[in-house]
Structures are given as C-alpha cells and as structure tokens.
Amino acid sequence: MAASTSYETFIGLEIHIQLLTETKIFCGCKSKFGDKPNSNVCPVCLGYPGVLPALNEHAVELSYKVCRAMNCDLAKEGMFERKNYFYPDLTKNYQISQFEKPFGRNGYFEYESGGGIKRIRFHEIHLEEDAGKMIHQGGRSFCDYNRAGTCLLEIVTEPEFKEPQEAEDFLQAFRRTVRHLGVCDGNMEEGSLRCDANISINTPGAGLGVKTEVKNLNSSRFVKKALQYERRRQEKVLKSGGKIIQETRLWDEDKSVTESMRTKEEAHDYRYFPEPDLPPFRPDQAFFDMIEKSQIELPLARKQRLTEDYGLTPDQADYIVEEKAAADYFEAVVALGADAKTAAKWIMGNVAKELNRIDLSKADLGTEKCALSAERLTKLLGMLADNKIHGKIAAQTLAAIFNEDKDPEVIVKEQGWDSSADEGDLEKIVQQILDENPRVVEQIRGGDQKPRGFVVGKVMKATQGTANPQSVQSIIGKLIG
Amino acid sequence: MEKDDLLITAAQAQLALSAEEAGRLETAVSEMLDYFEMMNEVDVSNLPPTTHALVRENALREDNPNPNNNQEDLVNRAPENEDNFIVIPNVL
C-alpha cells in the first residue's frame, strides 16, 4: 500500500525484450543464448567495413504484433537511425535503432493491480539491435558478440506508475502477455526480458522531479524493491534540504541498495542520423491485415472471460491463464465436455502435483511431452462424474496415465478399479461385513454414526479400494435403515 | 563556433586536440559551418525530409539462418583472443 509520504512519486519503465527470431536482425547469424562465445558472428554483426545490413522480416512482423497488442498507432513508415556511442559492446561505434519513426507510438496496456484494472501509457515501441556481452577481469575485457545484432524491442512507458508495486504488477502482466503473443520467452534471468526503471518524487502538484535511473533489475521483485529503496533515499535527500542528482544507479541485490554508477559529466549526445544502408519500411494493407489477424485474446481479457463464462475463481483463472498452453488446454478439455469448474480444480490440484512429480510444468500441457492429453483428462473426469471411479481411484489413474502413457479406461479396466462393476456385488459385500459385525449394526441402529466409517473401511479393503465410499454409505443406509 | 562545442565534438570523434590545434580549428570549423549555413537559405518547407538517397523501400530478408563458416578466422583477426573471446584492455 501507499507508504506514508508527503511526496508524489513518478515511475517509468524501459523494457527490452529479445524477439524470438531464428536469426539476428541484420544478418543470417543464429540468435541463440548460451552458445560458445563468438560462434554466431559474421562480418555484418562484427561491424566490418563495407558490409550491408539486411532487415529481418520476421523481426518486423513480431514488432508490429507487439505494437498492435499494446494499442499503439502503427507506423505507416518506419525508419532506422544510427545511435552513435563509443563502447566496445558494439563494434561499429553505433547501434542501429529507431528514433524519428519507431514502429509504434502512443500505446497503452491494462493490467491488474491493487484489486482493480490500471492503465499505463507507452511513449513508443521501437526495434533495434542488441549489443554484445563483456566480462571485465583484471586489466582486460572479454568480448562475446553472439548477442550483438540480435533483435531487441524497446518499450518505454510514460512515468505514470505511482507506486513500486504497480511497476511490479505491470511487469508481471506484461511478461505474461509477450509470452502469450509468442514474441519473447520472458526469461529475466537470462536477460531475454530486461527492465530499467526511472523514478522521481516531488511535492504534490509540482510535476516530475529530478529522476534517477536504476539498472540491474533482473526480476520483477527487484524492480519493486529497488524502487522502494530509491524512493526512500530520495525522500531523505529532499527532507534534509539536499538535491537529487540525475544519475544512473545500480541495484545491488545482496545489499538491497542502489548505488551510484560512475558516469561521465556531459549528457549523452547520440547524434542520431538516418541509417543510409536501410531503406524505410512502408508496409502495405496486406501487412496490416496480417498483423490484425495475428492478434490473440490477451491474458487479462481471457482471465475475465474464464471467470465470467465458466464461473472459475480469480485464483483458478489466474493459474490457468498464466501459461497460454494451460489456458488452451483447459478450454480444450471443456470443449470436449468436461465440467469447467471440476477441470479447473483438477488442473490446479492433482494434475499440477503430477506434473511437478515428473518435472513438467503447466506450460507443457497439451504438448507431446505430456501424456495427459485433453482427451484423456476429459475421459478421466467423465468416469469420475459417472461414478465409475471415485476420487482416490481417479488420482491413482491420473498417476498411471503419466507413468504408462495409456488411456484412463484401459488403466481402470486393467487394474480392475471400476467401482460401478456391479452394485449388487457391492451390496453383498456390505451385507457380509454387517453380518460379521452384529455389534456395529446395533450401534448404528442406536444412532451412533461412527461405526459406519468402520464398515466403509472394511468394504474398501475387501474391494481393494475401488468401491465408491458414497455408494457404500447409501447401501449401509439401505440395509440397516 | 564556441570552443566548448569544438572540444565536445573532438571528444566524440575520439580526437585529442592540442591547445594550438584547437585554436586553429576554432576559426577553420567556424568558416566551414558558415559555408553550410548557405543551405539554410533554401526554402524546403514544402519538401518531405530526405532520409535515403535510393528510391527503395521494404528491403527485407527472410528469417533463415545463413551461418558464417569463418568465425574462427574472424576471432583470430582480433589483436588478442582467449577461449574464443575477443580480448581488449579493460574498459570498465
């Protein structure tokens, strides 16, 4: 909740996502994390003289797809610029980026926070090349250019978050959305989704204050923690009569503080100018139609629909919508005839437990990796609904589906777990147990309900667990009256 | 041209100017800039900005890997390398 503060807070985020393309943005080198250093490089991404960049079509499509999903005005003409800076993470001494004509402008995104729906606006979304990675050790820096020239989409929000918590909530929802869109894997630890935050505080009504930028935030939780720390720090400075210096600060995860980065005094002057080697991109109507067609129901809308149409609880809907695969799977199961609430309960409960046991996750639901196809879960829940098996047997059958990769009916039949085999047989078994235990019968007749459990237990043992406890209960009632 | 602007420009171009060179260039660069100023006299208010000299658009490449076979050669061209990294003096 809002900390007791006499200042107004302004937070903005700058997010970079690595697009899921096969190749880099301007050359045919593979775009792959974790390969041997400098194994995916060529004269283009190493900035050799005389080479020409050629724009990756798929990167452009994915960029527009994101821009559209974020409600941006889509550029009828997109352009690339050179952003000049001198640092060896890129060998050309400039980064090809977009400045005057980015692919998307004036977007917004809605997310859940504090029990309601909030909206954040985007200033712009642009495509650029990523830089290489460096390790600094002793007197030397080790450069790996595998990442140099990979496709990076930059999303800049307006400084309109009022609380660090909002920034965290937004980032989680945003991550989920780009994963649903299939444009980015959203892995913050590996850096395929990166986030810098800026924050300023001011007396209420006075507008933006002097901002600081915080870097090195590799989880959404750190974004919140770093912003909370930074806000407290700025408050202390202002309250003691000091001034905030505009600077970049690094989040130190171990110490839980932000620390000033040594930066050059002069402001950056990137001297942007149009990239002469890349002609403008002017999409035709067919391209825009294709982007429109590629849009999907976004996670927030889908969550709302699942709660409204199927009566799921917000927690259930959240759990299922977290992964697109899980949401698609859930809806497939329902389409095949399963009861929606039961299916949700099972996916969140027994199925989740089983997936965890065999080192899969809900993202694997509906894929080849997962033996529990939508059809199999539907059949299993159907048998449960028809009282062919009861809950405990259903759970055993579920485990067996994963272990043996067989249909649930086959497993139930092979194991002799079908409890509906013969109601008459079950009645005989109950009668026999009652005959063997006359005292228990008297107790039950006398109004003591406890011994019923004893009878049920005996029946379960006699039927090796297949009997439906509820059926046994009703037979006891029928036989004893 | 202001001297400060000249020194910033030189720094951005990674040039170390001596005081004597800076003094000399101050006048020379100012004259060059004045010369460019002549272009500002032309009325271009009705022209869209030129961003590209070629009459071309939408030059795109399919997203198919086209691996380069000379990575080793490229790394070896660097003055220093180690474990496939290109090594340079520490820049941090």
Interface residues (C-beta under 8 A of the other chain):
Chain A: T21 E22 T23 C27 G28 C29 K30 K36 P37 N38 S39 N40 V41 C42 P43 L46 A54 L55 N56 E57 H58 A59 V60 M79 N84 F86 Y87 P88 E100 M134 I135 H136 Q137 G138 G139 R140 S141 F142 C143 D144 Y145 E266 D269 R271 P274 P276 L278 P279 P280 F281 R282 P283
Chain B: I8 Q12 Q14 T51 H52 A53 L54 R56 E57 N58 A59 L60 R61 E62 D63 N64 P65 N66 P67 N68 Q71 L74 V75 E82 D83 N84 F85 I86 V87 I88 P89 N90 V91 L92
